[in-house]
Amino acid sequence: GELLLACDKAKEAKDFYHAVINVQPFTWAKLGLVNALIKLDEDEEAEKLILQLAFKPDSQLVAYDLLCALHVKLQDFESALEAVLMAAETSPRNLRRHRVA
């Protein structure tokens, strides 16, 4: 899936991640699907999935990072700042998040 995204084949990546999720709902596949949806400009669907992932402890930080990236893409900088601050609060020692904020 990541290779497909790197080769600008987001539609194929989306199909791949959906196939994986239909077999087993792995968190990594859902995160990959979000990246594919963002590249395909399916922003509303991506945001719904990100918000679902944000409620799970194992994917919360990555979900906030993706939410920040999505809001930056949409030029909603206040929401992006809010998302990165939530991630920074959850993981206060991550310097990259503080720099982004």
All heavy atoms as an XYZ file, in Angstrom:
798
protein
N       0.807     -1.197      0.000
C       0.000      0.000      0.000
C       0.849      1.260      0.000
O       0.586      2.200     -0.745
N       1.891      1.264      0.827
C       2.772      2.430      0.874
C       3.531      2.590     -0.435
O       3.760      3.713     -0.884
C       3.751      2.312      2.040
C       3.088      2.484      3.389
C       4.057      2.357      4.552
O       5.280      2.467      4.333
O       3.592      2.151      5.672
N       3.907      1.477     -1.042
C       4.588      1.551     -2.340
C       3.657      2.108     -3.409
O       4.078      2.908     -4.249
C       5.093      0.167     -2.760
C       6.294     -0.354     -1.988
C       6.596     -1.787     -2.392
C       7.499      0.522     -2.220
N       2.409      1.692     -3.382
C       1.443      2.226     -4.341
C       1.275      3.733     -4.157
O       1.216      4.478     -5.138
C       0.102      1.505     -4.209
C       0.082      0.052     -4.679
C      -1.195     -0.634     -4.230
C       0.231     -0.023     -6.190
N       1.202      4.183     -2.926
C       1.081      5.617     -2.669
C       2.324      6.363     -3.131
O       2.229      7.447     -3.702
C       0.830      5.881     -1.179
C      -0.560      5.529     -0.662
C      -0.622      5.652      0.853
C      -1.618      6.399     -1.311
N       3.490      5.770     -2.898
C       4.737      6.403     -3.324
C       4.842      6.489     -4.839
O       5.504      7.389     -5.366
C       5.933      5.640     -2.755
N       4.180      5.568     -5.532
C       4.189      5.564     -7.008
C       3.005      6.336     -7.587
O       2.675      6.179     -8.770
C       4.171      4.130     -7.525
S       5.653      3.203     -7.153
N       2.347      7.145     -6.765
C       1.180      7.935     -7.177
C       0.052      7.073     -7.732
O      -0.613      7.435     -8.707
C       1.586      9.013     -8.194
C       2.418     10.105     -7.556
O       2.180     10.405     -6.366
O       3.312     10.649     -8.232
N      -0.175      5.941     -7.114
C      -1.281      5.058     -7.479
C      -2.226      4.966     -6.281
O      -2.440      3.906     -5.702
C      -0.754      3.683     -7.884
C       0.114      3.734     -9.132
C       0.519      2.370     -9.581
C       1.345      2.515    -10.852
N       1.434      1.285    -11.592
N      -2.792      6.112     -5.946
C      -3.627      6.209     -4.747
C      -4.897      5.376     -4.866
O      -5.346      4.790     -3.877
C      -3.972      7.664     -4.459
N      -5.480      5.294     -6.048
C      -6.706      4.508     -6.235
C      -6.427      3.031     -5.959
O      -7.195      2.360     -5.263
C      -7.233      4.709     -7.666
C      -8.418      3.846     -8.014
C      -9.658      4.256     -7.246
C     -10.862      3.478     -7.743
N     -11.489      2.679     -6.703
N      -5.303      2.537     -6.485
C      -4.941      1.138     -6.246
C      -4.625      0.903     -4.768
O      -4.967     -0.137     -4.208
C      -3.750      0.724     -7.121
C      -4.074      0.615     -8.591
C      -3.920      1.931     -9.350
O      -3.783      3.000     -8.708
O      -3.959      1.891    -10.584
N      -3.979      1.885     -4.136
C      -3.683      1.777     -2.707
C      -4.974      1.729     -1.895
O      -5.101      0.928     -0.966
C      -2.810      2.942     -2.256
N      -5.921      2.561     -2.268
C      -7.218      2.568     -1.580
C      -7.874      1.200     -1.703
O      -8.363      0.640     -0.714
C      -8.119      3.651     -2.176
C      -9.515      3.682     -1.598
C     -10.374      4.707     -2.300
C     -11.819      4.577     -1.910
N     -12.698      5.465     -2.683
N      -7.878      0.632     -2.900
C      -8.468     -0.695     -3.106
C      -7.739     -1.759     -2.287
O      -8.367     -2.645     -1.700
C      -8.446     -1.062     -4.593
C      -9.341     -0.150     -5.429
O     -10.262      0.489     -4.869
O      -9.115     -0.086     -6.658
N      -6.404     -1.663     -2.247
C      -5.603     -2.612     -1.469
C      -5.967     -2.536      0.012
O      -6.212     -3.573      0.650
C      -4.110     -2.321     -1.665
C      -3.231     -3.084     -0.724
C      -2.965     -4.424     -0.921
C      -2.667     -2.449      0.381
C      -2.153     -5.127     -0.039
C      -1.858     -3.144      1.255
C      -1.610     -4.488      1.054
N      -5.999     -1.327      0.556
C      -6.302     -1.180      1.979
C      -7.725     -1.634      2.302
O      -7.961     -2.245      3.349
C      -6.067      0.256      2.441
C      -4.607      0.618      2.544
C      -4.071      1.677      1.833
C      -3.752     -0.100      3.372
C      -2.724      2.019      1.937
C      -2.408      0.219      3.479
C      -1.900      1.281      2.759
O      -0.573      1.598      2.873
N      -8.676     -1.371      1.419
C     -10.043     -1.860      1.634
C     -10.064     -3.385      1.660
O     -10.771     -3.986      2.486
C     -10.988     -1.345      0.542
C     -11.596     -0.022      0.852
N     -12.397      0.214      1.955
C     -11.535      1.158      0.197
C     -12.794      1.466      1.959
N     -12.273      2.072      0.900
N      -9.308     -4.020      0.762
C      -9.248     -5.481      0.731
C      -8.685     -6.037      2.032
O      -9.193     -7.027      2.571
C      -8.421     -5.951     -0.465
N      -7.644     -5.406      2.553
C      -7.049     -5.851      3.822
C      -8.041     -5.665      4.958
O      -8.232     -6.571      5.790
C      -5.736     -5.088      4.112
C      -5.234     -5.385      5.518
C      -4.674     -5.430      3.084
N      -8.684     -4.522      5.002
C      -9.632     -4.226      6.088
C     -10.821     -5.179      6.047
O     -11.353     -5.556      7.100
C     -10.074     -2.744      6.021
C      -8.888     -1.848      6.391
C     -11.252     -2.479      6.948
C      -9.108     -0.382      6.088
N     -11.238     -5.590      4.860
C     -12.349     -6.542      4.749
C     -11.986     -7.898      5.335
O     -12.859     -8.618      5.826
C     -12.786     -6.694      3.295
C     -13.563     -5.483      2.823
O     -14.136     -4.744      3.615
N     -13.565     -5.266      1.524
N     -10.702     -8.254      5.292
C     -10.253     -9.517      5.870
C     -10.042     -9.372      7.374
O     -10.510    -10.174      8.166
C      -8.953    -10.000      5.182
C      -8.386    -11.226      5.888
C      -9.200    -10.281      3.716
N      -9.319     -8.328      7.761
C      -9.019     -8.067      9.174
C      -8.850     -6.554      9.344
O      -8.064     -5.948      8.627
C      -7.726     -8.786      9.567
C      -7.294     -8.589     10.982
C      -7.929     -9.581     11.943
O      -8.414    -10.612     11.537
N      -7.938     -9.249     13.207
N      -9.568     -5.943     10.278
C      -9.493     -4.479     10.428
C      -8.226     -4.006     11.153
O      -8.279     -3.483     12.257
C     -10.756     -4.140     11.216
C     -11.028     -5.379     12.013
C     -10.561     -6.537     11.168
N      -7.079     -4.200     10.509
C      -5.814     -3.760     11.090
C      -5.753     -2.232     11.142
O      -6.176     -1.552     10.207
C      -4.634     -4.253     10.252
C      -4.437     -5.743     10.284
C      -4.621     -6.502      9.142
C      -4.052     -6.379     11.454
C      -4.433     -7.871      9.160
C      -3.853     -7.751     11.482
C      -4.046     -8.493     10.327
N      -5.174     -1.725     12.222
C      -5.013     -0.283     12.366
C      -4.094      0.274     11.289
O      -4.363      1.334     10.724
C      -4.474      0.058     13.768
O      -5.405     -0.428     14.748
C      -4.313      1.549     13.948
N      -3.013     -0.443     10.962
C      -2.079      0.042      9.940
C      -2.769      0.180      8.589
O      -2.469      1.102      7.833
C      -0.836     -0.844      9.841
C      -1.087     -2.272      9.417
C      -1.222     -3.354     10.235
C      -1.241     -2.755      8.080
N      -1.446     -4.488      9.483
C      -1.461     -4.143      8.151
C      -1.213     -2.150      6.820
C      -1.657     -4.943      7.033
C      -1.402     -2.954      5.699
C      -1.619     -4.335      5.810
N      -3.718     -0.703      8.304
C      -4.438     -0.620      7.032
C      -5.381      0.582      7.023
O      -5.526      1.266      6.001
C      -5.207     -1.908      6.774
N      -5.991      0.861      8.152
C      -6.871      2.026      8.242
C      -6.077      3.317      8.096
O      -6.534      4.260      7.437
C      -7.634      2.014      9.561
C      -8.663      0.903      9.629
C      -9.383      0.902     10.956
C     -10.389     -0.228     11.034
N     -11.126     -0.239     12.308
N      -4.875      3.354      8.687
C      -4.028      4.540      8.547
C      -3.582      4.711      7.097
O      -3.548      5.826      6.575
C      -2.821      4.441      9.484
C      -3.141      4.510     10.980
C      -1.920      4.133     11.804
C      -3.653      5.882     11.352
N      -3.240      3.621      6.452
C      -2.881      3.679      5.033
C      -4.041      4.130      4.178
O      -3.869      4.908      3.232
N      -5.239      3.657      4.521
C      -6.432      4.072      3.791
C      -6.652      5.573      3.929
O      -7.005      6.243      2.955
C      -7.654      3.300      4.291
C      -8.991      3.650      3.663
C      -8.964      3.443      2.149
C     -10.106      2.833      4.299
N      -6.416      6.113      5.107
C      -6.551      7.558      5.310
C      -5.597      8.309      4.387
O      -5.997      9.278      3.733
C      -6.302      7.942      6.790
C      -6.140      9.441      6.945
C      -7.426      7.444      7.667
N      -4.360      7.861      4.317
C      -3.392      8.515      3.425
C      -3.848      8.452      1.972
O      -3.715      9.428      1.230
C      -2.007      7.882      3.582
C      -1.320      8.319      4.842
O      -1.411      9.468      5.244
N      -0.630      7.398      5.487
N      -4.385      7.310      1.555
C      -4.880      7.176      0.186
C      -6.069      8.103     -0.055
O      -6.157      8.755     -1.105
C      -5.275      5.722     -0.096
N      -6.971      8.179      0.903
C      -8.145      9.051      0.760
C      -7.728     10.517      0.664
O      -8.310     11.277     -0.118
C      -9.105      8.840      1.935
C      -9.815      7.489      1.987
C     -10.548      7.325      3.314
C     -10.764      7.321      0.816
N      -6.746     10.908      1.440
C      -6.265     12.288      1.388
C      -5.675     12.585      0.016
O      -5.945     13.633     -0.572
C      -5.255     12.566      2.522
C      -5.976     12.585      3.873
C      -4.535     13.884      2.292
C      -5.056     12.657      5.074
N      -4.890     11.652     -0.518
C      -4.305     11.864     -1.851
C      -5.366     11.903     -2.944
O      -5.187     12.555     -3.964
C      -3.279     10.780     -2.167
C      -1.969     10.995     -1.481
C      -0.871     10.215     -2.135
C       0.444     10.618     -1.500
N       1.572     10.226     -2.318
N      -6.482     11.199     -2.728
C      -7.567     11.184     -3.711
C      -8.555     12.330     -3.504
O      -9.588     12.390     -4.174
C      -8.315      9.844     -3.637
C      -7.537      8.627     -4.124
C      -8.285      7.347     -3.759
C      -7.315      8.715     -5.628
N      -8.259     13.227     -2.583
C      -9.129     14.367     -2.253
C     -10.496     13.929     -1.738
O     -11.485     14.628     -1.914
C      -9.285     15.313     -3.444
C      -7.987     16.001     -3.800
O      -7.212     16.306     -2.865
O      -7.738     16.235     -4.996
N     -10.557     12.784     -1.100
C     -11.780     12.323     -0.436
C     -11.663     12.694      1.038
O     -11.613     11.847      1.924
C     -11.957     10.821     -0.642
C     -12.144     10.439     -2.104
C     -12.323      8.944     -2.318
O     -12.757      8.250     -1.369
O     -12.036      8.493     -3.429
N     -11.620     14.012      1.263
C     -11.266     14.549      2.570
C     -12.299     14.256      3.655
O     -11.945     13.996      4.800
C     -11.023     16.058      2.465
C      -9.875     16.378      1.516
O      -8.944     15.552      1.415
O      -9.917     17.430      0.862
N     -13.589     14.290      3.308
C     -14.612     14.030      4.321
C     -14.531     12.597      4.828
O     -14.619     12.354      6.035
C     -16.008     14.311      3.756
C     -16.305     15.777      3.584
C     -17.722     16.007      3.088
O     -18.611     15.170      3.364
O     -17.938     17.033      2.434
N     -14.361     11.661      3.914
C     -14.239     10.251      4.295
C     -12.977     10.038      5.125
O     -12.983      9.301      6.109
C     -14.221      9.373      3.048
C     -14.304      7.905      3.341
C     -15.635      7.465      3.917
O     -16.666      8.117      3.629
O     -15.646      6.490      4.682
N     -11.883     10.700      4.729
C     -10.629     10.593      5.472
C     -10.801     11.129      6.890
O     -10.343     10.507      7.854
C      -9.521     11.346      4.743
N     -11.475     12.263      7.023
C     -11.657     12.850      8.354
C     -12.504     11.954      9.246
O     -12.214     11.796     10.442
C     -12.290     14.235      8.240
C     -12.339     14.959      9.560
C     -12.739     16.416      9.436
O     -13.194     16.843      8.356
O     -12.584     17.140     10.432
N     -13.532     11.328      8.704
C     -14.359     10.410      9.498
C     -13.525      9.258     10.039
O     -13.630      8.903     11.217
C     -15.502      9.841      8.648
C     -16.599     10.814      8.325
C     -17.643     10.149      7.463
C     -18.613     11.151      6.886
N     -19.561     10.525      5.953
N     -12.696      8.698      9.170
C     -11.860      7.577      9.589
C     -10.804      8.019     10.597
O     -10.520      7.315     11.570
C     -11.211      6.926      8.369
C     -10.468      5.616      8.586
C     -11.332      4.587      9.301
C     -10.004      5.062      7.249
N     -10.239      9.203     10.404
C      -9.252      9.731     11.352
C      -9.879      9.896     12.728
O      -9.274      9.543     13.746
C      -8.680     11.087     10.864
C      -7.800     10.888      9.643
C      -7.902     11.774     11.975
C      -7.405     12.199      8.960
N     -11.089     10.425     12.778
C     -11.743     10.641     14.073
C     -12.032      9.312     14.771
O     -11.944      9.224     16.001
C     -13.010     11.462     13.894
C     -12.760     12.909     13.455
C     -14.074     13.628     13.200
C     -11.924     13.659     14.483
N     -12.360      8.269     13.996
C     -12.542      6.944     14.597
C     -11.224      6.444     15.192
O     -11.197      5.890     16.289
C     -13.033      5.943     13.552
C     -14.445      6.142     13.097
C     -14.815      5.201     11.959
O     -14.042      4.341     11.564
N     -16.020      5.373     11.425
N     -10.142      6.664     14.461
C      -8.829      6.210     14.925
C      -8.334      7.013     16.126
O      -7.571      6.511     16.943
C      -7.813      6.291     13.784
C      -8.035      5.298     12.645
C      -7.183      5.669     11.443
C      -7.747      3.889     13.106
N      -8.774      8.252     16.251
C      -8.327      9.114     17.347
C      -8.851      8.634     18.701
O      -8.282      8.987     19.738
C      -8.766     10.551     17.108
N      -9.896      7.827     18.688
C     -10.444      7.326     19.951
C      -9.787      6.040     20.420
O     -10.096      5.545     21.496
C     -11.961      7.127     19.835
C     -12.715      8.417     19.784
C     -13.319      8.834     18.613
C     -12.815      9.222     20.902
C     -14.008     10.037     18.561
C     -13.506     10.428     20.857
C     -14.100     10.826     19.685
N      -8.866      5.498     19.617
C      -8.163      4.280     20.005
C      -6.773      4.660     20.516
O      -6.046      5.396     19.850
C      -8.026      3.340     18.806
C      -9.346      2.839     18.291
C      -9.123      1.900     17.138
C     -10.445      1.371     16.626
N     -10.229      0.406     15.540
N      -6.395      4.182     21.683
C      -5.087      4.563     22.255
C      -3.894      4.201     21.364
O      -2.915      4.932     21.334
C      -5.026      3.793     23.570
C      -6.414      3.379     23.875
C      -7.153      3.318     22.579
N      -3.982      3.095     20.625
C      -2.837      2.666     19.825
C      -2.636      3.481     18.551
O      -1.573      3.426     17.943
C      -2.944      1.175     19.475
C      -4.142      0.855     18.603
O      -5.164      1.565     18.704
O      -4.059     -0.114     17.824
N      -3.644      4.256     18.169
C      -3.520      5.049     16.938
C      -3.799      6.526     17.155
O      -3.847      7.301     16.205
C      -4.462      4.500     15.866
O      -5.806      4.564     16.297
N      -3.953      6.930     18.386
C      -4.354      8.304     18.705
C      -3.358      9.344     18.193
O      -3.746     10.306     17.533
C      -4.528      8.438     20.212
C      -5.092      9.755     20.646
C      -5.318      9.789     22.143
O      -4.545      9.206     22.905
N      -6.372     10.453     22.560
N      -2.077      9.143     18.458
C      -1.075     10.135     18.045
C      -0.988     10.256     16.535
O      -0.949     11.367     15.995
C       0.298      9.784     18.617
C       0.477     10.069     20.092
C       1.796      9.502     20.587
C       0.407     11.553     20.348
N      -0.958      9.143     15.854
C      -0.878      9.167     14.385
C      -2.138      9.801     13.806
O      -2.079     10.554     12.828
C      -0.676      7.742     13.830
C      -0.640      7.743     12.328
C       0.576      7.138     14.396
N      -3.279      9.534     14.425
C      -4.531     10.120     13.955
C      -4.499     11.648     14.081
O      -4.923     12.348     13.154
C      -5.709      9.546     14.735
N      -3.980     12.149     15.183
C      -3.873     13.603     15.339
C      -2.911     14.205     14.326
O      -3.153     15.283     13.782
C      -3.453     13.985     16.758
C      -4.550     13.855     17.785
C      -4.316     13.213     18.994
C      -5.825     14.375     17.560
C      -5.314     13.091     19.950
C      -6.817     14.251     18.494
C      -6.564     13.615     19.693
O      -7.554     13.503     20.628
N      -1.823     13.499     14.048
C      -0.876     13.974     13.026
C      -1.545     14.025     11.655
O      -1.371     14.984     10.899
C       0.361     13.083     12.976
C       1.264     13.257     14.191
O       1.170     14.303     14.867
O       2.056     12.336     14.459
N      -2.310     12.982     11.328
C      -3.015     12.955     10.043
C      -4.093     14.039      9.978
O      -4.289     14.664      8.939
C      -3.642     11.578      9.807
C      -2.680     10.462      9.451
C      -3.392      9.115      9.492
C      -2.073     10.702      8.078
N      -4.763     14.251     11.095
C      -5.785     15.290     11.138
C      -5.157     16.662     10.925
O      -5.698     17.497     10.198
C      -6.534     15.239     12.472
C      -7.762     16.121     12.604
C      -8.812     15.754     11.563
C      -8.353     15.984     14.004
N      -4.009     16.878     11.522
C      -3.277     18.131     11.320
C      -2.923     18.299      9.840
O      -3.149     19.364      9.263
C      -2.028     18.154     12.184
S      -0.975     19.579     11.888
N      -2.377     17.258      9.233
C      -1.994     17.324      7.821
C      -3.206     17.584      6.930
O      -3.126     18.363      5.967
C      -1.303     16.033      7.406
N      -4.324     16.957      7.255
C      -5.540     17.167      6.464
C      -6.014     18.610      6.574
O      -6.362     19.242      5.575
C      -6.641     16.211      6.924
C      -7.991     16.357      6.240
C      -7.871     16.080      4.740
C      -9.012     15.433      6.866
N      -6.003     19.161      7.779
C      -6.450     20.541      7.958
C      -5.497     21.536      7.294
O      -5.945     22.557      6.770
C      -6.636     20.867      9.437
C      -7.866     20.251     10.022
N      -9.135     20.507      9.562
C      -8.014     19.363     11.034
C     -10.018     19.827     10.265
N      -9.360     19.105     11.160
N      -4.210     21.248      7.300
C      -3.260     22.107      6.587
C      -3.563     22.066      5.091
O      -3.559     23.099      4.422
C      -1.807     21.691      6.884
C      -0.835     22.352      5.917
C      -1.440     22.039      8.312
N      -3.833     20.872      4.575
C      -4.171     20.735      3.162
C      -5.411     21.567      2.813
O      -5.476     22.194      1.763
C      -4.428     19.263      2.832
C      -4.884     19.021      1.414
C      -5.296     17.585      1.195
C      -5.967     17.480     -0.156
N      -6.778     16.295     -0.263
N      -6.381     21.568      3.731
C      -7.617     22.321      3.517
C      -7.476     23.796      3.902
O      -8.435     24.551      3.823
C      -8.758     21.689      4.319
C      -9.110     20.250      3.946
C     -10.139     19.691      4.913
C      -9.622     20.186      2.513
N      -6.290     24.186      4.336
C      -5.964     25.541      4.772
C      -6.826     26.002      5.942
O      -7.172     27.167      6.061
C      -6.047     26.529      3.603
C      -5.030     26.230      2.522
C      -5.041     27.240      1.403
O      -5.913     28.094      1.322
N      -4.053     27.145      0.535
N      -7.166     25.058      6.808
C      -7.871     25.345      8.056
C      -6.823     25.285      9.168
O      -6.709     24.304      9.897
C      -8.988     24.326      8.287
C      -9.800     24.622      9.527
O      -9.528     25.637     10.211
O     -10.704     23.824      9.845
N      -6.052     26.368      9.271
C      -4.881     26.361     10.126
C      -5.207     26.351     11.615
O      -4.442     25.813     12.408
C      -3.965     27.534      9.766
C      -3.498     27.463      8.343
C      -3.881     28.429      7.416
C      -2.698     26.421      7.904
C      -3.460     28.363      6.103
C      -2.270     26.340      6.588
C      -2.655     27.318      5.676
N      -6.331     26.918     11.991
C      -6.711     26.880     13.408
C      -7.002     25.453     13.853
O      -6.560     25.023     14.920
C      -7.921     27.778     13.658
C      -7.581     29.254     13.631
C      -8.782     30.114     13.996
O      -9.636     29.660     14.776
O      -8.845     31.249     13.493
N      -7.719     24.708     13.028
C      -8.007     23.311     13.350
C      -6.736     22.472     13.314
O      -6.568     21.548     14.111
C      -9.044     22.738     12.382
O     -10.264     23.414     12.518
N      -5.844     22.778     12.383
C      -4.568     22.062     12.305
C      -3.758     22.296     13.568
O      -3.178     21.352     14.121
C      -3.783     22.518     11.075
N      -3.726     23.532     14.036
C      -2.998     23.848     15.265
C      -3.613     23.115     16.451
O      -2.893     22.565     17.288
C      -2.992     25.357     15.515
C      -2.307     25.815     16.791
C      -0.833     25.428     16.786
C      -2.469     27.308     16.981
N      -4.926     23.070     16.501
C      -5.603     22.367     17.591
C      -5.240     20.874     17.586
O      -4.952     20.296     18.635
C      -7.120     22.543     17.444
C      -7.923     21.907     18.543
C      -9.420     22.130     18.364
O      -9.812     23.206     17.876
O     -10.171     21.204     18.706
N      -5.199     20.271     16.405
C      -4.871     18.851     16.303
C      -3.429     18.585     16.720
O      -3.147     17.632     17.457
C      -5.113     18.345     14.879
N      -2.501     19.415     16.270
C      -1.095     19.186     16.620
C      -0.852     19.480     18.102
O      -0.020     18.828     18.737
C      -0.141     19.978     15.703
C      -0.047     21.432     16.079
C       1.238     19.356     15.701
N      -1.583     20.403     18.685
C      -1.447     20.668     20.119
C      -1.980     19.499     20.950
O      -1.412     19.163     21.990
C      -2.152     21.966     20.497
C      -1.461     23.254     20.040
C      -2.302     24.471     20.388
C      -0.065     23.369     20.634
N      -3.050     18.871     20.468
C      -3.576     17.685     21.170
C      -2.543     16.564     21.126
O      -2.319     15.887     22.118
C      -4.889     17.221     20.530
C      -5.997     18.232     20.604
S      -7.243     17.982     21.832
C      -7.746     16.349     21.683
N      -1.908     16.379     19.962
C      -0.870     15.355     19.832
C       0.325     15.701     20.712
O       0.897     14.824     21.365
C      -0.445     15.212     18.376
N       0.710     16.961     20.729
C       1.849     17.387     21.547
C       1.557     17.221     23.039
O       2.449     16.892     23.819
C       2.210     18.835     21.236
N       0.327     17.426     23.415
C      -0.061     17.249     24.813
C      -0.001     15.772     25.202
O       0.421     15.426     26.303
C      -1.488     17.781     25.018
C      -1.976     17.748     26.434
C      -3.362     18.353     26.558
O      -3.542     19.508     26.148
O      -4.254     17.641     27.054
N      -0.388     14.908     24.278
C      -0.362     13.472     24.536
C       1.070     12.943     24.574
O       1.397     12.062     25.349
C      -1.162     12.725     23.452
O      -2.487     13.266     23.416
C      -1.239     11.247     23.735
N       1.921     13.505     23.716
C       3.323     13.093     23.640
C       4.209     14.337     23.751
O       4.717     14.844     22.758
C       3.570     12.377     22.318
O       4.913     12.036     22.185
N       4.410     14.839     24.979
C       5.076     16.136     25.150
C       6.563     16.160     24.788
O       7.124     17.225     24.598
C       4.885     16.439     26.634
C       4.631     15.129     27.273
C       3.985     14.270     26.240
N       7.198     15.024     24.637
C       8.635     15.008     24.345
C       8.944     14.946     22.854
O      10.104     14.883     22.479
C       9.299     13.833     25.048
C       9.258     13.998     26.541
C      10.029     12.913     27.212
N       9.945     13.108     28.664
C      10.441     12.294     29.535
N      11.072     11.211     29.124
N      10.325     12.530     30.808
N       7.935     14.970     22.031
C       8.165     14.899     20.590
C       8.436     16.307     20.065
O       7.526     17.131     19.933
C       6.952     14.284     19.895
C       7.201     13.988     18.449
O       7.512     14.894     17.685
N       7.052     12.738     18.071
N       9.672     16.573     19.762
C      10.071     17.924     19.329
C       9.498     18.312     17.975
O       9.199     19.475     17.738
C      11.598     18.030     19.302
C      12.277     17.879     20.655
C      13.783     17.907     20.495
C      11.813     18.949     21.607
N       9.330     17.341     17.080
C       8.790     17.638     15.754
C       7.384     18.234     15.854
O       7.068     19.205     15.191
C       8.757     16.380     14.882
C       8.288     16.659     13.454
C       8.012     15.393     12.675
N       6.978     14.548     13.267
C       5.663     14.788     13.158
N       5.223     15.843     12.515
N       4.786     13.962     13.707
N       6.568     17.675     16.729
C       5.206     18.198     16.890
C       5.214     19.617     17.450
O       4.444     20.463     17.027
C       4.395     17.287     17.795
C       3.990     16.023     17.118
C       2.980     15.239     17.948
N       2.747     13.963     17.337
C       3.365     12.841     17.699
N       4.219     12.848     18.701
N       3.108     11.716     17.095
N       6.115     19.886     18.374
C       6.209     21.233     18.937
C       6.684     22.227     17.860
O       6.203     23.355     17.811
C       7.155     21.268     20.139
C       6.566     20.602     21.346
N       5.555     21.159     22.090
C       6.830     19.406     21.930
C       5.229     20.366     23.084
N       5.988     19.284     23.002
N       7.585     21.776     17.010
C       8.060     22.634     15.921
C       6.922     22.920     14.926
O       6.763     24.038     14.463
C       9.235     21.962     15.200
C      10.083     22.919     14.431
C      11.362     22.304     13.860
N      11.995     21.332     14.714
C      12.269     20.074     14.361
N      12.004     19.655     13.156
N      12.858     19.243     15.191
N       6.123     21.892     14.629
C       4.987     22.083     13.717
C       4.000     23.063     14.326
O       3.474     23.931     13.637
C       4.306     20.732     13.398
C       2.980     20.929     12.702
C       5.219     19.858     12.562
N       3.742     22.932     15.632
C       2.802     23.829     16.303
C       3.321     25.254     16.248
O       2.582     26.186     15.999
C       2.597     23.390     17.744
